[in-house]
Amino acid sequence: MRQVFYALTVAGVVPKDEVAGYRPVQVQLVKMRREGVLPWTFIADGTRLVRQVDTWDDANDFLKDVRRSYRRNLWRAMASESRFGSRRMRSPRSSSW
């Protein structure tokens, strides 16, 4: 809807104003969609993130999907205390730095 509003603003049809310009365009477009004058798919925001729940046709379909995405946790077998770095620092009291 915002793209239509911008196009109408540039053409000078509506003012560049949220209340006096955008709102009437929004109301008119919704009315046109509901009356069947403008198809619902005519205006779409392709950049909008679509959230949907994953679904499967049956349990076998689900298991195939899980099998493809399974990754073994290679870090689990490591010791619980890991050290990062190549050397331990010596104590300042040590004579050999």
C-alpha positions in Angstrom: 0.0 0.0 0.0 2.8 2.3 0.8 4.2 2.1 -2.8 0.8 3.1 -4.2 0.7 6.0 -1.7 4.2 7.1 -2.8 3.2 6.9 -6.5 0.1 9.0 -5.9 2.1 11.5 -3.8 4.7 11.9 -6.6 1.8 12.4 -9.2 0.3 15.1 -6.9 -2.9 13.2 -6.3 -2.6 13.0 -2.5 -0.6 15.1 -0.1 2.5 13.6 1.5 0.9 13.3 4.9 0.2 10.3 7.0 -3.4 11.3 7.9 -4.6 13.3 4.9 -2.7 11.3 2.3 -1.8 7.7 3.4 -4.9 6.9 5.4 -7.4 7.7 2.6 -5.3 5.7 0.1 -5.2 2.8 2.5 -9.0 2.9 3.1 -9.7 3.1 -0.7 -7.4 0.2 -1.5 -9.0 -2.1 1.2 -12.4 -1.2 -0.2 -11.4 -2.0 -3.7 -9.9 -5.3 -2.6 -13.1 -6.3 -0.7 -15.3 -5.4 -3.6 -13.2 -7.5 -6.0 -12.1 -4.5 -8.1 -8.4 -5.0 -7.1 -7.1 -8.5 -6.6 -5.5 -9.2 -3.2 -2.4 -10.4 -4.9 -2.0 -7.3 -6.9 -0.2 -5.4 -4.1 2.3 -7.4 -2.1 5.4 -6.6 0.0 8.0 -9.1 -1.2 10.5 -7.9 1.5 8.2 -8.7 4.4 9.3 -11.6 6.5 6.7 -14.4 6.5 6.5 -16.5 9.6 4.9 -19.9 9.4 5.0 -23.1 11.3 6.7 -26.1 9.7 4.3 -28.8 8.7 4.7 -32.3 7.1 2.3 -34.6 5.2 3.0 -37.5 7.6 5.4 -38.9 10.1 7.7 -40.3 7.4 8.0 -36.9 5.8 8.9 -35.4 9.2 11.5 -38.1 9.8 13.1 -37.5 6.4 13.4 -33.8 7.3 14.9 -34.5 10.7 17.4 -36.9 9.2 18.6 -34.3 6.7 19.1 -31.7 9.5 20.7 -33.9 12.1 24.2 -32.9 13.1 26.3 -34.7 15.8 27.5 -32.5 18.6 31.3 -33.0 18.3 32.0 -30.8 21.3 30.1 -33.1 23.7 32.8 -35.6 23.9 35.4 -33.0 24.9 36.4 -32.5 28.5 34.1 -30.3 30.5 36.9 -27.8 31.2 38.4 -26.5 27.9 41.4 -24.2 27.7 41.8 -21.8 24.9 45.3 -20.4 24.1 48.7 -21.9 23.5 50.5 -21.4 26.8 49.7 -20.8 30.5 50.9 -17.5 31.9 53.6 -17.8 34.6 53.0 -16.3 38.0 54.7 -12.9 38.6 56.5 -14.4 41.5 58.3 -16.8 39.2 61.9 -15.8 38.6 62.0 -17.1 35.0 59.7 -14.9 32.8 
